[in-house]
Amino acid sequence: MHIGLSTFPTTYAITAVDLARAAEERGFDSLWTVEHTHVPASRRTPYPLGGELPSIYWESYEPFTYLAQAAAVTRELKIGTGICLVPEHHPIALAKRVASLDAISNGRFLFGVGGGWLAEELENHGVAFADRWKVLREYVLAMQACWTEKDAEFHGEFVDFDPVWVEPKPVSQPHPPVYIGATSTWAMERIAEYAQGWYPVHVPEFDERLQQLARACEARGRDISEIDITLLTMPGSADDLQQLADKGVNRIVLSVPTADRDESLRVLDGYADVVRWGTELES
């Protein structure tokens, strides 16, 4: 069982260099970070967790810049977007950005993607909230063409281009794995169709969604074991971790608060037992 970390990185939090080095030294396998290009000053969309929206949602660094710095000071640590709001990008430009990060990190990039929950943020990028998952699907398929084909082309409802050359190609083969970050019933069909991983929060419906994912994969001639399941959760014991492993979870991701270096390192050290449990499961 691999153990990863996720954070909202800001100018007043531990630096990417310090966090990435500390994570690798302590045996964590991956570092994931969020994306919001901005938060509209006036919005009708409520914060999904209730209450006021924390300022870290608009203060966080752009994820690809942050992760490139993390990759530059580590050798084994995987780096991931958890998640990238794909509909807010142009797919050709994003394909190049992803491939570049994967190449300079020697194939260590994990591409977590999602449609987003903040309608006004998407609308500022010209994407209707109701269309976000249709847009994401076409963008991901278009990017996969750019990553794997010399003369890549794509013709869809939301993106349409004749053959193009997009270099460099990623180191990961056939391309960086795509992890869909969602827990809806519809997400299971999307994962089975065009993703290699699932990146959910540990919701009460998790076991039910696993069964739905297995059926969706079977319907497409895939096996759920092909899906890399990375779960945002905090296990209370080695037994908890074993139960997740038995369900097919390959990685769990623990939260690192947006805090200074000393506090962040204290949190990482507090996760030492979880890292040890994960190592014992692997052995």
LOMAR-271754 format. One record per residue: y, z, x of N, C-alpha, C in turn; residue in one letter. Coordinates in pm, 1 decimal. Layout:
# residues N
n_y  n_z  n_x  ca_y  ca_z  ca_x  c_y  c_z  c_x  rest
Y  Z  X  Y  Z  X  Y  Z  X  A
...
This chain:
# residues 283
n_y  n_z  n_x  ca_y  ca_z  ca_x  c_y  c_z  c_x  rest
-119.3  0.0  84.2  0.0  0.0  0.0  124.2  0.0  87.6  M
207.0  -102.4  72.3  331.5  -110.2  147.9  439.2  -27.6  78.0  H
527.8  30.7  157.2  635.9  113.2  104.2  768.9  52.6  147.3  I
851.6  15.7  49.1  981.0  -42.7  78.0  1094.8  45.8  32.7  G
1216.5  0.3  61.4  1338.6  71.4  25.5  1434.1  -23.4  -44.2  L
1513.5  30.1  -136.2  1614.8  -48.6  -205.0  1745.8  28.9  -205.4  S
1856.8  -44.5  -189.8  1985.2  23.2  -185.0  2096.9  -63.7  -239.5  T
2205.6  1.1  -280.3  2333.0  -63.0  -310.3  2421.2  -42.4  -187.7  F
2432.4  -140.9  -97.9  2507.8  -119.4  26.1  2657.2  -144.3  8.3  P
2737.1  -53.0  57.0  2882.8  -66.0  45.9  2947.8  -35.3  180.9  T
3079.7  -50.2  186.6  3152.8  -23.9  310.8  3146.7  122.5  351.1  T
3123.4  211.5  255.5  3122.4  355.0  287.3  2980.4  412.4  297.0  Y
2879.1  325.1  290.7  2740.1  369.5  302.6  2690.5  345.8  445.6  A
2571.2  395.2  474.5  2506.3  367.7  602.2  2507.0  217.7  628.2  I
2525.3  177.7  751.8  2533.7  35.1  783.1  2396.8  -32.2  773.7  T
2397.8  -163.4  759.8  2273.0  -239.3  757.9  2196.1  -219.3  886.9  A
2265.3  -216.2  999.7  2200.8  -197.9  1129.2  2128.0  -64.5  1134.8  V
2197.6  42.3  1098.3  2137.2  175.9  1106.6  2023.2  192.3  1006.5  D
2042.1  141.8  885.6  1938.5  158.9  784.2  1815.1  77.3  817.5  L
1833.8  -46.9  859.5  1719.2  -132.0  891.0  1640.1  -76.3  1008.7  A
1709.6  -35.1  1113.3  1640.3  22.0  1229.0  1564.9  148.4  1190.8  R
1630.1  234.6  1114.2  1565.8  359.4  1073.5  1445.1  333.2  984.7  A
1456.0  235.0  895.4  1343.9  201.8  807.2  1224.4  153.2  887.5  A
1247.7  63.4  981.7  1137.3  10.9  1061.9  1075.7  120.3  1148.3  E
1157.7  203.3  1207.4  1106.5  311.7  1292.0  1018.7  408.3  1213.1  E
1048.3  427.2  1085.0  976.7  524.4  1002.7  859.1  462.7  927.4  R
831.5  336.5  949.1  712.8  275.8  892.0  729.8  210.2  756.9  G
852.5  196.0  708.6  874.5  123.2  583.5  854.1  -25.9  609.4  F
803.9  -95.9  509.6  769.0  -236.6  532.6  880.2  -332.6  493.3  D
976.7  -287.5  410.0  1075.7  -381.4  358.3  1202.8  -309.0  317.5  S
1312.2  -386.0  316.3  1442.4  -338.3  271.1  1496.9  -439.4  171.3  L
1528.6  -392.4  52.0  1576.2  -477.5  -56.3  1718.8  -438.0  -93.7  W
1796.8  -535.6  -137.0  1932.1  -504.7  -179.7  1969.6  -587.0  -302.3  T
2071.6  -540.4  -369.8  2110.2  -591.8  -501.6  2211.4  -705.7  -489.2  V
2244.5  -764.8  -602.9  2354.6  -861.5  -606.7  2432.6  -851.5  -736.6  E
2563.4  -841.9  -723.2  2660.0  -871.0  -828.9  2777.9  -935.1  -758.7  H
2811.3  -1058.0  -794.2  2924.5  -1122.3  -728.2  3054.1  -1050.4  -761.2  T
3059.7  -992.9  -880.7  3178.9  -922.4  -927.2  3141.6  -851.6  -1057.3  H
3231.6  -769.8  -1106.5  3219.9  -713.4  -1240.9  3351.5  -741.6  -1313.3  V
3346.5  -809.7  -1427.6  3469.7  -836.8  -1501.9  3542.4  -707.7  -1538.9  P
3673.9  -708.1  -1521.9  3752.9  -588.3  -1549.2  3747.2  -548.8  -1696.5  A
3729.3  -647.3  -1782.7  3715.0  -621.1  -1925.4  3582.8  -680.7  -1970.8  S
3498.5  -600.2  -2031.6  3366.6  -649.5  -2070.9  3322.6  -582.2  -2200.6  R
3240.0  -656.8  -2273.0  3181.8  -605.7  -2396.3  3039.5  -556.0  -2373.7  R
2976.2  -597.5  -2262.4  2837.3  -562.4  -2234.9  2827.1  -418.1  -2187.9  T
2751.7  -333.8  -2255.2  2739.5  -194.5  -2211.2  2648.2  -182.0  -2089.4  P
2669.4  -79.2  -2011.6  2582.6  -49.1  -1898.8  2444.4  -12.6  -1953.0  Y
2338.1  -80.2  -1910.0  2205.2  -57.6  -1968.9  2155.3  86.1  -1960.0  P
2198.8  158.8  -1857.1  2151.7  297.2  -1841.6  2240.6  397.1  -1914.3  L
2347.0  349.1  -1978.8  2434.9  435.8  -2056.0  2547.8  493.0  -1972.6  G
2656.1  528.3  -2039.3  2769.4  587.5  -1970.0  2853.9  484.1  -1897.4  G
2932.8  532.5  -1801.2  3020.2  445.3  -1724.6  2941.7  368.7  -1618.4  E
2982.8  246.6  -1595.4  2920.1  165.7  -1491.8  2962.2  217.7  -1354.8  L
2865.1  254.3  -1268.6  2901.3  304.0  -1135.1  2972.0  196.4  -1053.0  P
3066.8  239.9  -971.4  3147.1  145.1  -894.5  3065.1  67.2  -792.3  S
2946.2  117.8  -752.9  2863.9  46.0  -655.2  2823.4  -91.8  -705.9  I
2829.8  -113.6  -837.3  2792.1  -244.3  -891.4  2889.7  -353.1  -849.1  Y
3015.9  -319.8  -829.8  3109.7  -422.5  -782.9  3151.0  -402.4  -637.0  W
3108.2  -294.5  -575.5  3145.5  -267.1  -436.8  3039.4  -311.4  -335.4  E
2920.6  -349.4  -381.9  2811.6  -381.3  -289.7  2838.1  -509.7  -213.0  S
2787.7  -513.1  -90.0  2799.6  -631.7  -6.5  2726.3  -750.6  -67.9  Y
2768.5  -870.2  -27.8  2693.5  -991.3  -58.8  2557.5  -980.0  10.7  E
2446.8  -998.4  -62.0  2315.9  -959.3  -8.2  2267.2  -1041.3  110.8  P
2292.9  -1172.2  114.9  2238.1  -1253.3  222.9  2305.1  -1220.4  356.2  F
2433.8  -1192.1  353.8  2503.6  -1150.9  475.2  2448.5  -1017.2  524.4  T
2433.0  -923.8  432.4  2382.1  -791.1  466.6  2240.4  -799.0  522.6  Y
2154.0  -875.7  457.4  2014.7  -884.3  499.6  1999.5  -958.7  631.4  L
2088.7  -1054.1  658.7  2083.6  -1123.3  787.9  2108.9  -1024.6  900.7  A
2201.9  -932.1  880.3  2228.4  -832.0  982.3  2108.5  -738.5  998.6  Q
2045.4  -701.9  887.5  1926.2  -616.7  894.9  1813.9  -687.3  969.9  A
1797.6  -816.8  945.1  1691.5  -892.0  1011.6  1716.8  -903.5  1161.4  A
1844.0  -912.7  1199.1  1878.3  -935.3  1339.2  1842.5  -817.7  1429.2  A
1832.4  -696.9  1373.1  1806.7  -578.0  1455.5  1666.5  -522.9  1435.1  V
1579.8  -599.6  1368.2  1441.6  -556.6  1345.2  1347.5  -671.2  1382.2  T
1218.5  -637.6  1391.3  1120.1  -739.2  1428.2  1013.6  -760.1  1320.2  R
979.1  -653.5  1248.3  871.1  -660.8  1149.8  918.5  -636.6  1007.0  E
1028.7  -569.3  990.9  1077.0  -529.8  858.7  1105.1  -652.2  772.3  L
1044.6  -655.3  654.3  1074.5  -761.8  559.6  1207.2  -731.3  491.6  K
1275.8  -835.5  450.0  1405.1  -821.3  384.0  1398.5  -893.7  250.2  I
1456.9  -833.3  147.3  1444.3  -892.9  15.0  1566.2  -873.1  -71.7  G
1586.7  -966.4  -163.5  1687.9  -949.4  -267.2  1620.7  -884.5  -386.8  T
1681.0  -777.1  -430.2  1621.3  -704.9  -542.7  1725.2  -663.9  -646.2  G
1789.5  -763.8  -709.5  1751.0  -905.0  -716.3  1871.9  -996.1  -692.0  I
1843.5  -1123.8  -664.8  1946.7  -1226.8  -658.0  1967.3  -1285.3  -797.7  C
2093.2  -1292.7  -839.2  2126.1  -1349.6  -970.5  2138.5  -1502.0  -956.0  L
2025.6  -1566.0  -958.2  2015.9  -1709.0  -927.9  2108.9  -1795.8  -1012.4  V
2125.7  -1771.1  -1143.3  2212.8  -1859.4  -1221.4  2358.5  -1859.4  -1175.0  P
2397.0  -1764.2  -1090.8  2534.9  -1757.5  -1044.4  2558.0  -1838.4  -916.2  E
2458.6  -1918.3  -875.9  2466.6  -1997.8  -754.1  2438.9  -2144.2  -786.4  H
2478.0  -2232.8  -694.5  2431.4  -2370.5  -705.1  2296.5  -2378.3  -635.4  H
2195.9  -2440.5  -697.0  2061.0  -2433.9  -641.2  2044.9  -2499.8  -504.2  P
2117.6  -2608.2  -476.7  2104.4  -2670.4  -345.2  2162.4  -2579.1  -238.1  I
2279.7  -2521.9  -264.4  2341.0  -2430.9  -168.1  2256.1  -2305.4  -149.4  A
2201.0  -2253.4  -258.9  2118.5  -2133.3  -249.1  1987.5  -2163.1  -177.8  L
1931.2  -2281.1  -199.2  1808.9  -2319.1  -128.4  1832.5  -2317.4  22.2  A
1945.4  -2368.9  65.8  1977.6  -2370.1  209.2  1998.9  -2227.9  260.4  K
2066.3  -2145.1  183.4  2091.8  -2006.4  225.2  1961.3  -1929.7  239.4  R
1872.4  -1944.4  142.3  1743.2  -1876.0  146.9  1659.7  -1925.2  264.7  V
1651.9  -2056.3  282.1  1571.9  -2111.9  390.5  1626.9  -2069.7  526.3  A
1758.5  -2064.3  538.2  1819.8  -2022.6  664.1  1785.0  -1878.1  696.3  S
1795.4  -1790.2  597.4  1762.2  -1649.4  620.0  1614.5  -1632.3  650.4  L
1529.7  -1708.1  582.2  1386.6  -1700.4  609.3  1356.4  -1749.4  750.0  D
1425.8  -1855.3  793.4  1400.9  -1911.1  926.2  1447.8  -1816.7  1036.4  A
1568.1  -1762.0  1023.3  1619.3  -1676.3  1131.0  1548.0  -1542.5  1135.2  I
1483.3  -1503.5  1025.2  1405.2  -1378.9  1024.4  1258.1  -1404.3  1055.0  S
1223.3  -1529.2  1086.2  1085.5  -1568.2  1116.9  990.8  -1540.9  1000.3  N
1035.4  -1580.4  881.4  948.2  -1573.3  764.1  937.2  -1437.5  700.4  G
1040.8  -1354.8  712.7  1033.5  -1218.8  658.8  1107.6  -1201.0  526.5  R
1153.5  -1309.7  466.5  1236.1  -1296.5  346.6  1152.3  -1297.5  219.6  F
1182.6  -1203.3  128.3  1119.2  -1192.4  -3.3  1228.3  -1216.5  -107.2  L
1209.7  -1318.1  -189.6  1316.8  -1366.4  -277.5  1300.1  -1310.5  -419.1  F
1356.3  -1193.2  -441.2  1359.0  -1136.0  -575.2  1468.7  -1200.1  -657.7  G
1435.7  -1242.7  -779.6  1531.3  -1315.8  -862.8  1535.9  -1257.0  -1002.4  V
1648.8  -1281.1  -1068.9  1662.1  -1235.9  -1206.8  1774.0  -1309.1  -1277.2  G
1777.5  -1290.7  -1409.2  1876.7  -1359.8  -1489.9  2005.4  -1283.6  -1508.4  G
2001.3  -1152.2  -1486.9  2122.1  -1072.3  -1502.5  2135.6  -1012.7  -1641.5  G
2207.0  -898.6  -1647.4  2226.8  -828.8  -1774.8  2371.9  -831.5  -1821.4  W
2463.1  -869.5  -1731.7  2606.0  -861.4  -1762.1  2657.0  -998.9  -1806.5  L
2671.6  -1013.9  -1937.1  2703.3  -1144.9  -1993.9  2832.5  -1202.9  -1937.6  A
2936.5  -1120.0  -1925.9  3065.8  -1170.6  -1880.9  3060.9  -1217.2  -1735.1  E
2980.8  -1152.5  -1653.2  2965.0  -1195.5  -1514.6  2907.0  -1336.9  -1509.8  E
2802.2  -1360.0  -1588.8  2741.5  -1492.4  -1594.7  2838.8  -1596.0  -1650.6  L
2912.7  -1558.2  -1753.7  3007.3  -1651.2  -1815.4  3116.8  -1692.6  -1717.4  E
3158.0  -1600.7  -1630.0  3256.9  -1635.4  -1527.6  3204.2  -1741.6  -1432.4  N
3071.2  -1753.7  -1422.7  3009.0  -1856.8  -1339.7  2971.9  -1980.8  -1422.6  H
3014.0  -1983.9  -1548.1  2988.8  -2100.9  -1631.2  2851.3  -2105.3  -1693.3  G
2782.4  -1990.3  -1700.1  2647.1  -1984.4  -1754.7  2647.8  -1900.2  -1881.9  V
2602.0  -1957.7  -1991.3  2590.8  -1882.5  -2115.9  2478.2  -1779.4  -2103.3  A
2503.6  -1659.3  -2151.0  2405.6  -1551.9  -2138.5  2270.4  -1592.7  -2197.9  F
2271.8  -1662.5  -2310.5  2147.5  -1702.7  -2376.3  2069.2  -1804.8  -2294.4  A
2137.1  -1873.7  -2203.9  2071.5  -1978.4  -2124.4  2023.4  -1929.8  -1988.3  D
2049.6  -1804.3  -1953.6  2034.0  -1762.0  -1813.9  1892.7  -1781.6  -1760.7  R
1789.0  -1756.1  -1842.1  1652.6  -1769.8  -1791.9  1608.9  -1916.0  -1786.1  W
1660.7  -1998.6  -1873.9  1632.6  -2142.2  -1863.3  1698.7  -2199.6  -1739.2  K
1820.6  -2154.3  -1712.2  1891.0  -2198.7  -1591.4  1815.8  -2151.5  -1467.3  V
1774.6  -2024.6  -1467.4  1702.3  -1970.3  -1352.1  1576.2  -2049.9  -1324.0  L
1499.8  -2081.1  -1428.0  1375.6  -2156.5  -1408.8  1403.3  -2290.4  -1340.0  R
1499.6  -2365.5  -1391.8  1528.2  -2496.0  -1331.3  1578.6  -2481.2  -1188.5  E
1662.8  -2381.8  -1164.4  1716.2  -2361.9  -1029.7  1604.2  -2327.4  -931.7  Y
1512.2  -2239.6  -972.2  1401.7  -2203.0  -883.2  1313.3  -2324.2  -855.2  V
1280.8  -2399.6  -958.2  1198.2  -2519.0  -937.8  1270.2  -2620.6  -848.8  L
1401.2  -2634.3  -866.8  1478.0  -2726.3  -782.3  1479.2  -2677.3  -637.6  A
1493.6  -2546.7  -618.5  1491.6  -2492.0  -482.4  1354.8  -2509.3  -417.7  M
1249.3  -2489.8  -494.4  1115.9  -2509.1  -438.5  1095.9  -2652.4  -392.9  Q
1154.9  -2746.8  -464.2  1149.8  -2886.8  -420.1  1226.1  -2903.8  -289.1  A
1343.9  -2841.7  -279.2  1423.4  -2852.4  -157.1  1351.0  -2792.2  -37.4  C
1276.4  -2685.2  -60.0  1207.0  -2617.0  49.6  1083.7  -2692.3  97.5  W
1023.0  -2770.8  10.7  891.4  -2827.2  42.3  889.6  -2979.0  57.3  T
996.9  -3047.0  20.9  998.4  -3192.7  23.8  1111.1  -3244.6  112.6  E
1082.8  -3349.8  187.9  1186.9  -3412.9  269.3  1291.6  -3478.1  181.8  K
1247.6  -3561.7  89.2  1338.7  -3627.1  -5.4  1326.9  -3554.3  -139.1  D
1394.9  -3441.4  -148.1  1382.7  -3357.0  -267.0  1472.6  -3407.2  -378.9  A
1417.5  -3410.4  -498.5  1498.3  -3445.3  -614.0  1454.9  -3361.7  -732.7  E
1546.5  -3347.1  -828.1  1514.5  -3269.6  -948.3  1600.0  -3321.8  -1063.0  F
1537.8  -3332.1  -1179.1  1607.9  -3383.7  -1295.8  1577.0  -3294.2  -1415.6  H
1674.7  -3213.5  -1452.8  1655.9  -3121.2  -1562.9  1778.0  -3114.9  -1651.8  G
1779.3  -3016.3  -1739.2  1891.1  -2999.8  -1832.4  2012.9  -2940.6  -1764.0  E
1990.3  -2848.4  -1668.7  2100.9  -2775.3  -1607.5  2128.6  -2816.1  -1462.6  F
2034.1  -2881.5  -1400.6  2054.0  -2930.0  -1264.1  1988.1  -3067.0  -1252.0  V
2059.0  -3158.8  -1187.6  2011.4  -3297.4  -1182.0  2061.6  -3359.7  -1052.2  D
1968.9  -3393.2  -962.0  2010.8  -3461.4  -840.0  1902.5  -3556.6  -792.1  F
1947.1  -3669.5  -737.1  1859.2  -3767.7  -675.0  1817.8  -3716.1  -537.0  D
1730.6  -3788.1  -464.9  1678.4  -3736.9  -337.8  1786.6  -3688.8  -241.2  P
1762.8  -3568.4  -187.4  1854.3  -3507.0  -90.9  1772.5  -3451.7  26.0  V
1838.6  -3435.2  139.6  1778.7  -3372.0  256.2  1840.8  -3233.6  270.2  W
1759.7  -3131.6  261.1  1806.9  -2993.9  274.4  1730.9  -2928.9  389.4  V
1799.1  -2900.5  496.8  1740.2  -2838.1  615.1  1823.4  -2715.1  652.2  E
1763.3  -2617.2  722.1  1625.4  -2614.8  771.9  1526.8  -2584.3  660.4  P
1401.8  -2616.5  684.7  1297.1  -2573.4  594.0  1261.6  -2428.1  627.3  K
1216.1  -2352.4  530.1  1179.5  -2213.6  558.0  1056.8  -2204.1  646.8  P
1045.3  -2091.4  717.0  926.1  -2062.5  796.2  809.6  -2026.4  705.2  V
835.8  -1948.0  601.2  731.2  -1909.3  506.2  673.9  -2032.9  439.8  S
543.1  -2035.5  426.2  475.7  -2150.9  367.3  404.1  -2113.8  238.1  Q
417.0  -2197.8  134.4  495.0  -2322.4  134.8  645.8  -2299.3  126.0  P
684.1  -2174.5  89.6  824.6  -2137.1  81.7  830.2  -1985.7  64.5  H
947.3  -1923.5  78.0  955.7  -1778.6  56.0  903.6  -1741.7  -82.8  P
827.6  -1632.6  -92.1  773.5  -1594.3  -222.4  883.6  -1553.3  -319.4  P
870.2  -1598.7  -442.8  966.0  -1569.0  -549.1  910.7  -1454.5  -632.8  V
989.6  -1348.0  -644.7  952.9  -1230.6  -724.2  1046.9  -1223.3  -844.2  Y
991.4  -1224.2  -963.2  1075.7  -1215.1  -1082.0  1095.7  -1068.3  -1117.3  I
1222.0  -1029.0  -1123.4  1256.8  -890.4  -1153.6  1290.1  -872.8  -1300.0  G
1188.9  -850.6  -1380.7  1207.6  -831.4  -1524.8  1081.4  -768.7  -1582.1  A
1093.9  -707.0  -1698.7  978.2  -640.6  -1760.1  954.7  -683.7  -1904.5  T
1019.8  -790.4  -1948.5  1001.6  -835.7  -2085.8  868.6  -908.4  -2102.4  S
827.7  -926.6  -2225.7  707.7  -1005.6  -2254.7  721.0  -1147.2  -2200.1  T
841.0  -1205.5  -2215.5  863.0  -1343.9  -2171.5  854.1  -1355.7  -2019.6  W
888.4  -1248.8  -1948.4  884.7  -1254.0  -1801.9  744.6  -1281.0  -1751.0  A
643.5  -1235.1  -1821.2  506.5  -1254.1  -1774.5  470.0  -1402.9  -1772.7  M
516.5  -1476.6  -1872.0  492.4  -1620.7  -1874.9  565.4  -1690.0  -1760.5  E
686.4  -1643.5  -1731.2  764.5  -1704.2  -1623.0  698.3  -1680.1  -1487.7  R
650.0  -1558.9  -1467.2  582.5  -1527.3  -1341.1  461.1  -1616.7  -1323.8  I
381.8  -1627.2  -1428.5  259.9  -1707.9  -1419.9  291.7  -1854.2  -1392.2  A
404.8  -1902.2  -1442.2  437.0  -2044.1  -1424.7  488.4  -2076.5  -1284.8  E
586.4  -2000.2  -1233.0  652.5  -2048.0  -1111.3  684.5  -1940.5  -1007.6  Y
627.4  -1821.0  -1021.1  656.6  -1714.7  -924.1  532.4  -1675.2  -846.2  A
555.9  -1606.5  -737.3  446.6  -1554.7  -654.7  440.2  -1403.0  -658.6  Q
541.5  -1341.3  -717.8  544.9  -1196.0  -722.9  616.7  -1145.2  -846.1  G
596.9  -1016.7  -871.6  662.6  -947.0  -983.0  730.2  -824.5  -924.8  W
856.5  -800.6  -963.9  935.8  -691.3  -908.5  993.4  -608.2  -1024.1  Y
909.5  -529.5  -1092.0  958.1  -453.2  -1206.0  996.0  -309.3  -1171.4  P
1073.5  -249.4  -1257.8  1089.9  -104.5  -1260.1  968.7  -46.8  -1332.3  V
927.7  73.6  -1295.1  807.9  134.5  -1354.7  840.1  187.0  -1494.9  H
836.5  98.2  -1592.0  867.7  130.9  -1730.5  741.4  178.4  -1803.2  V
756.4  247.1  -1917.7  638.9  292.9  -1992.3  544.6  179.6  -2032.8  P
597.6  58.3  -2048.3  515.7  -55.7  -2090.9  444.6  -124.8  -1975.1  E
447.5  -65.6  -1857.0  397.3  -132.5  -1737.8  251.7  -177.7  -1753.3  F
164.4  -89.8  -1800.4  23.0  -126.3  -1813.3  4.4  -240.0  -1913.9  D
79.6  -234.9  -2022.5  71.5  -342.0  -2122.6  117.5  -474.9  -2063.7  E
225.1  -469.5  -1985.4  275.4  -591.8  -1923.0  174.4  -646.7  -1821.7  R
104.5  -559.6  -1751.4  1.2  -604.6  -1658.2  -105.6  -685.4  -1731.3  L
-147.3  -636.9  -1847.5  -247.9  -708.5  -1925.2  -194.1  -844.2  -1970.8  Q
-67.7  -846.2  -2012.5  -6.2  -972.4  -2054.9  3.9  -1069.8  -1938.1  Q
37.2  -1017.3  -1820.1  47.1  -1102.4  -1702.4  -88.6  -1161.0  -1666.5  L
-192.3  -1079.8  -1677.1  -327.4  -1129.6  -1647.0  -364.9  -1243.3  -1740.9  A
-332.1  -1229.6  -1868.6  -364.2  -1334.9  -1965.8  -281.5  -1460.3  -1939.1  R
-152.9  -1440.0  -1905.4  -66.3  -1554.7  -1878.3  -113.5  -1630.9  -1755.1  A
-157.0  -1558.3  -1653.5  -209.0  -1623.6  -1532.7  -337.2  -1700.3  -1564.5  C
-425.7  -1638.3  -1638.4  -552.6  -1702.8  -1672.6  -528.3  -1832.2  -1748.9  E
-430.7  -1830.8  -1838.7  -401.3  -1950.2  -1917.7  -352.6  -2065.2  -1831.4  A
-298.4  -2033.2  -1713.2  -249.2  -2136.3  -1622.4  -343.7  -2160.4  -1505.5  R
-464.3  -2106.8  -1516.0  -561.9  -2128.4  -1410.8  -536.9  -2047.1  -1286.1  G
-460.8  -1937.9  -1299.9  -433.8  -1850.2  -1187.4  -503.6  -1716.8  -1211.5  R
-517.0  -1639.4  -1104.6  -570.1  -1503.7  -1114.7  -456.8  -1406.8  -1084.9  D
-450.6  -1296.3  -1157.5  -341.7  -1201.5  -1137.4  -340.2  -1147.0  -995.1  I
-455.1  -1152.5  -926.3  -459.1  -1105.3  -788.0  -372.5  -1190.7  -696.0  S
-335.7  -1311.7  -741.2  -246.7  -1397.4  -663.3  -102.0  -1349.1  -668.3  E
-71.1  -1262.0  -763.4  65.4  -1215.3  -783.0  88.6  -1088.9  -700.6  I
188.2  -1093.1  -613.4  224.1  -976.5  -532.3  310.5  -883.4  -618.4  D
255.0  -770.9  -657.3  325.2  -679.3  -747.8  395.5  -571.8  -665.6  I
527.1  -571.7  -674.7  612.7  -476.6  -604.2  685.7  -393.8  -708.8  T
663.2  -263.7  -709.2  706.4  -177.0  -819.0  812.1  -78.1  -772.6  L
923.8  -74.0  -844.6  1027.3  25.9  -819.1  986.7  156.5  -887.3  L
947.9  255.3  -806.6  899.4  380.7  -862.8  903.7  488.8  -756.5  T
873.7  612.7  -797.9  863.9  724.2  -704.1  736.6  801.2  -734.8  M
627.6  778.1  -659.9  502.1  848.3  -686.7  513.1  996.4  -650.8  P
445.9  1078.2  -729.4  450.9  1221.1  -702.8  341.7  1270.6  -611.2  G
241.0  1187.2  -588.4  127.6  1230.5  -507.0  52.5  1109.2  -455.4  S
-40.0  1135.3  -362.6  -125.9  1028.2  -312.3  -213.6  972.4  -423.9  A
-253.3  1059.0  -517.5  -333.2  1012.3  -631.4  -254.6  912.9  -716.7  D
-125.7  941.9  -737.1  -41.5  848.0  -812.3  -40.0  711.7  -744.7  D
-27.2  713.5  -612.7  -23.7  588.1  -537.8  -156.9  514.7  -547.0  L
-265.9  590.2  -542.4  -398.5  530.1  -553.3  -416.9  464.3  -689.5  Q
-369.7  530.0  -794.3  -381.9  473.9  -928.8  -304.5  342.4  -940.2  Q
-186.4  336.9  -878.1  -109.8  212.5  -880.1  -181.6  103.3  -801.9  L
-238.6  139.8  -688.1  -314.4  42.7  -608.9  -432.6  -10.8  -688.1  A
-499.6  77.0  -761.2  -614.0  34.9  -842.1  -572.6  -63.5  -951.7  D
-446.4  -57.5  -993.1  -396.3  -149.2  -1095.1  -348.4  -281.7  -1035.8  K
-349.8  -291.8  -903.2  -308.8  -416.2  -839.4  -170.6  -414.9  -778.2  G
-105.5  -298.0  -776.8  26.1  -288.2  -713.7  7.8  -293.1  -562.4  V
82.4  -381.1  -496.6  70.4  -399.3  -351.7  179.3  -327.2  -272.8  N
291.3  -298.3  -340.6  405.3  -236.3  -272.4  482.5  -153.2  -373.3  R
531.6  -38.3  -330.1  628.7  34.3  -411.2  759.8  38.8  -334.4  I
868.0  45.3  -407.6  1001.1  47.8  -347.5  1072.9  173.6  -393.1  V
1123.5  248.4  -295.8  1192.9  374.4  -319.7  1343.2  353.2  -306.0  L
1420.4  428.0  -380.7  1565.7  412.2  -379.8  1630.1  491.6  -266.2  S
1728.1  428.1  -203.3  1812.7  496.4  -105.2  1951.6  506.9  -166.7  V
2004.9  626.7  -184.2  2136.7  638.8  -246.4  2245.1  575.8  -159.9  P
2354.3  538.4  -222.6  2469.3  486.6  -149.1  2540.4  605.3  -86.2  T
2506.7  631.1  39.4  2556.0  750.2  107.8  2577.1  720.6  254.8  A
2638.3  816.3  324.5  2664.0  796.1  466.1  2534.4  803.4  546.5  D
2546.7  783.5  676.5  2429.9  773.4  762.5  2344.8  900.2  759.0  R
2406.8  1015.8  774.6  2329.9  1140.0  782.2  2251.6  1164.9  654.1  D
2317.1  1148.4  540.0  2249.5  1172.8  412.9  2139.2  1069.8  390.3  E
2164.9  944.5  423.6  2063.7  840.4  404.7  1940.5  866.5  490.7  S
1959.8  908.2  614.1  1845.5  936.8  701.0  1767.6  1057.3  652.4  L
1837.8  1154.1  593.8  1766.4  1268.5  534.8  1676.3  1221.7  420.3  R
1725.9  1126.9  340.4  1645.0  1074.2  230.3  1523.0  1000.6  286.0  V
1542.3  917.9  385.4  1429.2  845.4  445.4  1326.0  942.2  500.9  L
1371.4  1045.4  569.8  1277.6  1143.8  624.1  1204.5  1217.7  512.3  D
1271.7  1234.8  397.1  1207.9  1299.4  284.1  1097.8  1216.6  220.5  G
1095.1  1086.2  252.3  991.1  997.2  200.6  870.9  985.7  295.7  Y
867.7  1068.7  398.1  762.1  1057.1  500.0  622.9  1069.3  439.6  A
606.2  1159.4  342.2  473.9  1175.3  281.0  430.7  1048.0  210.0  D
524.0  981.1  142.4  490.1  859.3  69.7  446.0  749.9  167.3  V
517.0  738.1  279.3  477.5  640.4  381.2  338.6  673.2  433.4  V
311.2  800.8  455.3  179.1  841.8  505.2  71.1  810.1  402.2  R
97.8  837.1  274.9  -0.3  804.8  169.5  -28.5  654.9  169.9  W
76.5  574.9  182.4  57.3  430.3  182.6  -27.5  384.4  300.1  G
-2.9  442.0  416.2  -81.5  407.5  535.5  -227.0  447.3  518.2  T
-250.3  564.0  459.9  -388.2  609.8  439.4  -461.5  519.7  341.7  E
-391.0  467.0  242.1  -454.8  373.6  148.7  -493.6  245.3  220.1  L
-406.1  196.3  308.7  -433.3  73.2  382.1  -555.6  89.3  472.3  E
-572.5  209.1  528.3  -685.3  230.8  621.2  -815.9  255.6  547.7  S
